[in-house]
Structure formats: structure tokens, C-alpha cells
Amino acid sequence: MIYKVLYQKNKIVNPRREATQTLYMEADNVVEARTLVEQNTPYNIELIQELTGNSLKYEQEHADFKLTTFDKPSED
């Protein structure tokens, strides 16, 4: 599944809507998506939204759509 993650680059500074950024990623579920972002970035996550159907098509056509990839943690 493809997820749209809205985030602030800094956890210390108070969030401002004007500073919200977006990344797109593939994950099995929203919990995995949140875990991967939290483990691999210092970002303050605002919202994670699953994209399907027309929403996904719109983002692919109208946004700066590029999938971000993170290494999945190994299970020991």
C-alpha cells in the first residue's frame, strides 16, 4: 500500500502549517509506515494517510510524487 506522510522536519519547533512537508512511501500497513519513518528520520509526523484509487492517481499526477524507501528493520 502507498501512504502519504505529512510531517514537520523538526520535533522541537512548534508545528506550523506552512512548514508541513510530504513524503510518499510503501508499507504493509499504517503501523509499519509510522515505525519506518520514526526509526529513520527525526521528523514530527502529523498524519499518515493511505492512498488508493482516485486519491493515489491524483497524487501521482498533481504532486511531486516520488516514493521514499527505508530499510525495514531486521527481525532477530
C-alpha positions in Angstrom: 0.0 0.0 0.0 1.1 3.6 -0.6 1.0 6.1 2.2 1.2 9.9 2.2 3.0 11.1 5.3 2.6 14.7 6.4 5.4 15.8 8.7 7.4 18.7 10.2 11.2 18.3 9.8 11.9 19.3 13.5 10.3 17.8 16.6 11.5 20.7 18.8 10.0 23.7 17.0 6.2 24.2 17.2 4.5 22.9 14.1 3.3 25.4 11.5 1.1 24.5 8.6 3.3 26.4 6.3 6.2 24.2 7.2 4.4 20.9 6.6 6.1 18.6 4.1 5.0 15.4 2.4 6.6 12.1 1.6 5.2 9.1 -0.1 6.1 5.5 0.9 5.1 1.9 0.5 4.4 -0.2 3.6 2.2 -3.1 4.6 0.1 -1.1 7.0 -0.1 2.3 8.7 1.7 1.0 11.8 4.7 -0.2 9.7 4.7 3.2 7.9 4.9 5.1 11.1 7.6 2.8 12.5 9.8 3.2 9.5 9.5 7.0 9.4 10.2 7.2 13.2 13.2 4.9 13.1 14.8 6.5 10.0 14.1 10.2 10.4 13.9 13.0 13.1 10.5 14.1 11.7 7.4 15.0 13.7 4.7 13.1 12.0 1.4 14.9 11.7 -0.7 12.5 9.6 -0.4 9.2 7.7 -3.0 8.7 5.0 -3.4 5.6 2.9 -3.7 6.4 -0.8 -5.9 4.3 -3.1 -7.9 4.6 -6.2 -8.6 8.2 -7.4 -6.6 9.7 -4.4 -3.5 7.8 -5.5 -4.0 8.7 -9.1 -4.4 12.4 -8.3 -1.3 12.5 -6.1 0.7 10.7 -8.9 -0.4 13.3 -11.5 -0.5 16.5 -9.5 2.0 16.3 -6.7 5.8 15.9 -6.6 5.2 12.2 -6.3 8.3 10.1 -5.5 8.3 7.0 -3.3 10.7 7.3 -0.3 12.3 4.0 0.7 13.5 3.0 4.1 15.3 -0.2 5.1 13.0 -2.4 7.1 14.4 -3.4 10.5 15.7 -6.9 10.7 13.8 -9.3 12.9 16.3 -11.0 15.2 
